Structures are given as C-alpha cells and as structure tokens.
Amino acid sequence: MPTAPDNRSTRSASDAAGERRWDAIATAFAEFADTLVADFDVLDFLHQVTVRCSEVLGVSAAGVLLSDQRGNLRTAAASSERTHLLELLQLQTGEGPCPECFRTGEPVAVPNLKAPAATVRWPEFAQAASALGYGSVHALPMRLRGDVIGALNLFDTEYGPLPPATHRLGQALTDVATIGLLQARAVDDRVVLARQLRHALDSRVVIEQAKGVLAERTGLDMHECFELLRSAARNRNRRVADLARAIVDSTETR
C-alpha cells in the first residue's frame, strides 16, 4: 500500500518563512512609528525606510524624494547607490514616476520600463533605469491627508505590477513613515517643519561630499562609503550629517 507523502517538513518551512515575513513587517512598522526620541536622525530614518521597504516588499531597491520649503523635490535617501543616481536623474530631467507621483498625489505604476508607455513618457529615465538592470518601478505618495511631502520609489529587476496586497502594504508603510516623519518635526508648526526638512536635505549634500572623500581615501564604492559613514556615526553616537561635515572639513579622518 503506497505511503502518503509527509508534508510536515514542507509546512514547517513555509510556516517559518511566514513568521519571518510577519516579524519583518512588524519591525518595519515599529521602526517607522518610533521617531519621538531625543537623538532622532531624519536622514538615518529615511535611509532605513528605503532599506526596510525593499526588504519587506520584496523589491530590489527603494528611494525617497522629499519636497523642500519651495515645493521642489530633492533626493533624501536611497537603499543603493545606483538607485540614488536614478533619483538624481528624475530631479534633473523632471522625468519619472516619483515627480509625477508627487505632483498628482497618486501612485504611479510602471510594470515594464522597456514598453512604449514608459520609453515615450520618460525616455531618459526609462533608458537609464533599464541600463541599470531594472525592469519595473512604482512610486507611492508620502502624504498626510491632502498634504504630499514626497514620494517613495520602488525599483525591481523583475517585470510586472506589484501584487495588490504588496501595493497596499507598501502604501501603509509609506503612510506610517510619513506620519512618523511629520510627528518628529512639529507637524503643527509648518515653519518649523520646513526649516527642519530643509536642514535635512541640505545635510544630504554634505553626506555626498563625505562619501566622495571616503571613496578617495579607502577605494570603496559610494554605497560602501555610506555604510561606513553610518556605522562610524552610530559607534560614536553622532549624527551622520555631523560626522560627514567633520570629514569634509578634515577634522575627522574616518
């Protein structure tokens, strides 16, 4: 008499994978909401948002663009260096899903970057993203009610739309990150909010300069230099931007 297959090991592995995914989702929500701390660092927070979203949503990379006090988009964070370059390209050309998402306040989906719908709409961006190995990109608005402060870009090497459940989870994570960012920035005082966001975006310029200095000194690539900078700042209990400024000013060597 044939023996029935034992599916217990398969179920066990599936259950373990499911538990790890739910744990990652819970961790992401907890981190995005926990911004009312004395040493809150907005740039480190936004970088963590991009890293967590790419992990939890199963995409290749993520990036964040935020608006300054004049309503202009500026690059704020990216989970990888090549994603950062694409964020800069979107700002320089005005092309891409992130600027459109910010202007309309609605999600933008590009399931195939090589399709005419993308190449005609955003020729430079679509070509650059494809050249870097990405097949699809989606943008989710960072908004509180009617106030849109930026957008989250999700890049993937695979083609196709986000599954509906993944899209809903991505927007939920984006909404919580937006609320966490705003509550840490005195949401009731728009002047304070604008000033603090401007400081964070200006600090990004100094960080890019410090990455260049570290790259020249160490021979590491730009992504590795940023991770080195973040790690050194945490070990020394300093803000990333403060350490970056010290490296640019040559008062710190590493």
N, C-alpha and C positions, 0 to 999 in steps of 0.2 A: 504494500500500500504506500503510495507516494507521501512523503513528508511535506507538510505545509511549510512554506518559507517563513523564516523567523525575521519579522520586520522590526523587532525591538531595537536593534542597534541603529537601524536607519531612523526610526522615530526618535531615538535618544540623540543622535547627531543633529536632527532637524530641530528638536526642542532646544538643544544647547545653542544653536545658531540663532534661533528666535529670541532666546533670553539675552544673548549678547547684543542683538539689534535693539531690543527694547531698553536695555541698560544704556546703550549709546544714545538713544533718543532722549531718555530721561536725563542723562548727564548734560546733553546739549541744552535742553530747556532750563535746567537748573543754573548752568553757567550763564546763559543769556539773561536770566532774570536777576542774577546776583551781582548788581552793579553799585549798590549803595554801600560801598566800602571806602575807607579813608584813602587807600592807595590806588584807587581805580585809575587805570591807564587806558584811555579810549582807543589808542592805536593798537595796543596789545589785544584789547577786547575785540576789535573789528577783525584783526588777523585770525583770532580764534574762531570767530563767526564763520569765516571763509573755510577754515580747516574742518570744523565740525560739520558744516553743511555738506561739504564734498564727501565726507565720510558717511554721514547718516543717510544722505540721499542717493548714495551710490554713483555719483558723477566723478569726472576726472579732476575737476578743479572749480574754484569759485573765486569771485572778486566782488568788491564793493565800491561803488561810486557814490559820493555824497555831495550835496549842494552846499556852496558857501553862502555868505550873507547876501550876496548879489543874485543868488539863484542860479549860479553857474556850477555845473558838475565838475568835481575834481576826484582824482583817484585817491582812495583811502586805504585799501588793503587788498591783498590777493594771496591765494594759497600757494601759488608758484610764480616763478619769475616770468615764464612765458605768458601766463595769464595777466600779469601786471603789464607786460608790453602791449597786450591786446586792449587792456583798459585804457592805456595812454593813447592808443591809436583811435579808439572810439571818441576820445575827447578832442584829438587833433582834427579829425575829419568830420565829426558830428554824425558819423555813421554808426550803425549797430543797434542791437536790441536794448542796451542799457539807456542810452539817451532817449530813445523812443518811449521806453517804459517810464522813465522819469517825467517826460512831457505829458503823457496821457494818463499816468497813474494806473495803467492796466498791464497785466502780464503780457509778455511777448514770447512767442514760441517759434523757433527755427529748427524744425526736425532734420533738415538736410541743408548744410551750408553750400553744397555744390548745385543745388536746384536753382533754376532761373529766378524763383521768387526771392532768393537771398542774394544771388550774384548781381541781379539787376537793381535790387533795392539798396544794397550796401556793397558795391563792387570791391573797394579796398579792404574793408573789414572781412568780408567773406573769403577773399583770396588769402589774406594773411592768416586767418583762423584755420582754414583748410591746410595751408602750408605747414602749420604747427601741429597738424595731426588731429584736429578736432572735426567731428562730423556734425555735431548739433550744439545749439546753445539756447538757453532760456533765460529770461530776465523777469524778476519778481520785484514789485514796488515795495520800498520801505516807506510805509505810510502810517499815520495815526489819524483816523477819520479822513478828513479831506486834505490833510497836510502831508505832502510827499517830500521826504528829505533826501531820497536817493534811490538806488536800485541794487539788487543782488544779481549777479550774473552766474549762471551755472553752465559750465563747459563740459562736454563729454566727447570721447573719441568715437562713441557709437552713434549711429544714425537713429532717428525716430523720436517721437514725442515722449515727454515724461508720462508715466502711468498716472491716471487720475489721483490715486492715493498718494503717490510721491509728490505730485504737484500740490495737493492740499497740505501735506506735511511740510513741504518747502515754504509755502506761504505762511503757515503757522509759525515756523521757526523764524522767518523774516519778521513777522509781526512782533514776536516776543523780543527779538533783538532790537527792533526799533523802539519799543516801549522801554526796554532796559536802558538804551542809549539816552532817550529823552528824559527819563526819570533821574538819571545821573547828572543831567545837565540843566536842572532847574526848569522843567517844562513850562511852569507858569510865567517865567520871565524870558521872553523871546530875545531880548537884548543880550542877556547872559548866555542863552543858548547859541546865538550867532557868534558871540565872541569866543566861546569855548570850542565850538566846531571849527572856527577859523584857525584858532591856535593849533588844533589837532591836525588840520590839513596842511598848515604851514610847517609843522613839525615833520610831516612826511617828506618834505623837500630835504631837510637836514638828514633824515634817515637814508635817503637815496645817496646823498653825498658821502655819508659814513660808509655805506656799502661799497662805494667805489674805492674809498681809501683802504678798506679792509681787503678788497679784492686785489688791489695792487700789492699790498703787504704780504698776503698769505697765498695768493694764487688760486683761491677758492672761487667758485662761481657766485653770482649775485644772490641766488637763493640760499646757498650755504652761508654766505656772509650775513644775511639777515637772521638766520637761525643762530649763528654765533653771537650776533649782537643781542638778540632776545635772551639767550641763555646767560650771557655775561651780565645783562641788566638785572635779571632775576636773582642771580647768585650774589650780586652786590646790593640788592634791594634798592635799585634805582629805576627811574622811568627810562624806557627805551629811547625816547627823544633826548633826554638829558645826557645819557651816555653817548648817543650819536653826536650831539653837539660838541661834547668834550673830545671825541675822536677827531672831528673835523678841525677843531681849534688846536689839536695836538697837545692837549693837556692829559689825554689818555692814549695809551698805545694800543690797547685791546679792550 
